[in-house]
């Protein structure tokens, strides 16, 4: 009986020790995550990071492959692998690289709404790149069933907004929020407005305008005038992505770390472009062009 009890005690002690060592390991990992500049750590690949995907909470850890694809031939003009988890800060960098690679005075870039960032769009415009990026629908007011900002029309001649009740929202002051210079407008007519319940629960509805908002307004106008642009984007960029993913056989890279994954991607892109040019020109003309 004593022997049985001893054996049980030993087993329990071993289990407790194992749990304690596991807790120590987890605590060390928690500290590592806390100390990391972006509060992330990956055990399989030190450079891989959590990617924002459309499925919330999917938590895919990996890399973000950016490509610029030409709309005519579907060739990959430029590509870059990053471990930044979203596309919001990516547009200007890849667009400028494509601009240089194309050696064109002016190019147009079309991207999905995940790339929407006022600063990135302005950075493109500054170097002669015309951007087409739809604005995400993230208006808090619209989500609450109130008028969204798009219901307010900016009038550049008077630097004011016209609201759904036809009132004028005039410039009141300028402020800086998160590094952005914003102009603030409101009307004195809100108090007596019959539409107020559809507009705001505050004493008056305030509308903010970024100092470079005119660039965004002009882009929205271009998109409204050319709704086919987004269809062209889908047909253009999804083609090489679909082909590359089919070749890779699964969603995983074979290499680890940013440098090696970049090299792996570059080899895929090179193979894709070569096969594409063979298809467009034919092998003999391609060889002749390469030897010329
Ligand atoms: S509440 Fe003010 S801003 Fe809104 S519709 Fe009425 S007057 Fe215009």
Boltz pocket constraint, residues with backbone or C-beta under 6 A from the ligand:
constraints:
  - pocket:
      binder: B
      contacts: [[A, 163], [A, 164], [A, 165], [A, 166], [A, 167], [A, 187], [A, 189], [A, 190], [A, 191], [A, 193], [A, 194], [A, 195], [A, 196], [A, 199], [A, 200], [A, 204], [A, 205]]
      max_distance: 6.0
